[in-house]
C-alpha cells in the first residue's frame, strides 16, 4: 500500500498533466528555439510549463488552507532547520 502523501502526489500529477499543452512536441519546441524551450533549458518543456502553471495557481489566496495542510504535513521532515 502507498502512503497518503504519495497517493496525493499521483493525483496531483494526473490533474496537472498537459495543462496548457500546445500540441507541439518538446522536440519541436527545442528545434524552433521557442521561448518556453529557452525558459526551461530545453528540458521537458511542456511538463515544466504544466507544473509552473499548477504551482502558480496553488499560490492564490483561495488555496491557503490546502497549502497549509499539504506543506505542514511535510515541513517536519525538513533537515535544513
Secondary structure, 3 states (H helix, E strand, C coil): CCCHHHHHHHHHHHHHCCCCCCCCCHHHHHHCCCHHHHHCCCCCHHHHHHHHHHHHHHCCHHHHHHHHHHHHHHHCCCCCC
